[in-house]
């Protein structure tokens, strides 16, 4: 009983720290933080190894993206965060993207992967969503995509 209570207390403390840390942060940072919170039970100890703002965000294409993660009431996503009642929107994601950042993530198992934090917007709506890379890291195809959008510093 005591170890279970301790784990619940630690989990509640981690959630509280994340909530406090995301207050006052940018919507982009909040989107990445929410993704990390969502992904941590899947890969323990997930953290951001590097984070770079893309110099050519309009060159980010749907072909560079794997699953799109997030709760958007406007745009269609592939994965929603569990526990949220809000659904994924019906509109397809608009391209080109107006803002993109690239993050190299690592986990306790030394697994590494790339995600793109992307601002999708049209005339009426805007939403920050996280795109998992289409190919695994490291790969020549993913390195080429990072070069195209100006994020190659994320992995150096």
C-alpha positions in Angstrom: 0.0 0.0 0.0 2.8 2.4 0.9 4.8 2.0 -2.3 1.6 2.6 -4.4 0.8 5.8 -2.5 4.4 6.9 -3.0 4.2 6.3 -6.8 0.9 8.2 -7.0 2.4 11.1 -5.0 5.5 11.2 -7.3 3.3 11.1 -10.4 1.1 14.0 -9.0 4.2 16.0 -8.2 5.6 15.5 -11.8 2.3 16.6 -13.3 2.3 19.7 -11.1 5.8 20.6 -12.0 5.0 20.3 -15.7 1.9 22.5 -15.3 3.8 25.1 -13.5 6.7 24.9 -16.0 4.4 25.4 -19.0 2.7 28.5 -17.6 3.9 31.5 -19.3 5.7 29.5 -21.9 5.0 29.8 -25.6 2.3 27.7 -27.2 5.0 25.9 -29.1 6.8 25.0 -25.9 3.5 23.9 -24.4 2.8 21.6 -27.3 6.2 19.9 -27.0 5.8 19.7 -23.2 2.4 18.0 -23.6 3.9 15.6 -26.1 6.7 14.7 -23.6 4.2 14.1 -20.8 2.1 11.9 -23.1 5.2 10.0 -24.4 7.0 9.5 -21.0 5.0 6.3 -20.0 5.9 4.8 -23.3 9.7 5.5 -23.2 10.8 6.2 -19.6 13.0 9.3 -19.1 12.2 11.0 -22.4 13.9 14.3 -22.6 14.9 16.9 -25.2 18.6 16.5 -26.2 18.5 19.4 -28.6 15.9 21.9 -29.9 16.4 24.1 -33.0 14.1 26.6 -34.8 13.9 25.8 -38.5 15.3 28.4 -40.8 13.1 27.3 -43.8 9.8 26.3 -42.1 7.8 26.7 -45.3 9.7 23.7 -46.8 8.3 21.3 -44.3 6.0 18.9 -46.1 3.5 16.2 -45.2 5.9 13.7 -46.8 8.4 14.5 -44.0 5.9 13.7 -41.3 4.9 10.5 -39.7 2.0 10.4 -37.1 0.7 13.8 -36.1 0.1 14.0 -32.3 -2.2 16.5 -30.5 -5.7 17.6 -29.8 -6.9 20.0 -32.3 -10.5 21.1 -32.6 -9.6 22.4 -36.1 -7.2 20.0 -37.8 -7.0 16.3 -38.2 -4.4 14.4 -36.1 -3.4 10.8 -36.0 -3.0 10.4 -32.2 -4.9 12.2 -29.5 -3.7 12.6 -26.0 -5.6 10.2 -23.8 -8.2 11.5 -21.4 -9.2 14.5 -23.4 -12.8 14.8 -24.4 -12.0 17.2 -27.3 -11.7 15.4 -30.6 -9.5 15.7 -33.5 -10.7 18.2 -36.0 -12.0 17.5 -39.5 -9.9 19.8 -41.6 -6.7 18.5 -43.2 -3.5 20.1 -42.1 -2.6 23.2 -44.1 0.8 23.4 -45.7 3.2 25.1 -46.0 3.8 25.5 -42.3 4.6 29.0 -41.1 6.8 27.9 -38.1 8.7 24.7 -37.4 11.1 23.6 -34.7 13.0 20.3 -34.6 13.7 18.3 -31.4 16.0 15.4 -30.9 14.5 13.3 -28.1 16.2 10.6 -26.1 14.9 8.1 -23.6 16.4 6.0 -20.8 16.9 3.1 -23.3 19.2 5.4 -25.3 16.6 5.4 -28.1 16.7 8.6 -30.1 14.0 10.1 -32.4 13.2 13.4 -34.1 9.9 15.3 -33.7 8.8 18.5 -35.5 6.8 21.1 -33.5 4.7 22.7 -36.3 2.4 25.7 -36.4 -0.4 25.0 -38.8 -2.6 27.9 -39.7 -5.2 28.9 -42.3 -7.3 32.0 -42.6 -9.4 31.2 -39.6 -7.4 28.9 -37.3 -4.0 28.1 -35.9 -2.7 25.2 -33.9 0.7 23.8 -32.7 1.0 20.1 -33.3 3.8 17.6 -32.9 4.8 15.5 -36.0 6.9 12.4 -35.4 9.5 11.9 -38.1 8.4 9.5 -40.9 11.7 7.6 -40.7 13.8 6.5 -37.7 16.8 8.3 -36.5 19.5 8.2 -37.7 18.8 7.8 -41.4 20.1 9.6 -44.5 16.5 10.4 -45.5 15.8 12.2 -42.2 19.1 14.0 -42.3 18.2 15.3 -45.8 14.8 16.5 -44.5 16.4 18.3 -41.6 18.8 20.0 -44.1 15.9 21.1 -46.3 14.0 22.8 -43.5 17.1 24.2 -41.8 17.3 22.1 -38.7 20.4 20.1 -39.2 22.0 21.8 -36.1 19.5 19.8 -34.0 21.5 16.6 -34.5 25.1 17.9 -34.4 
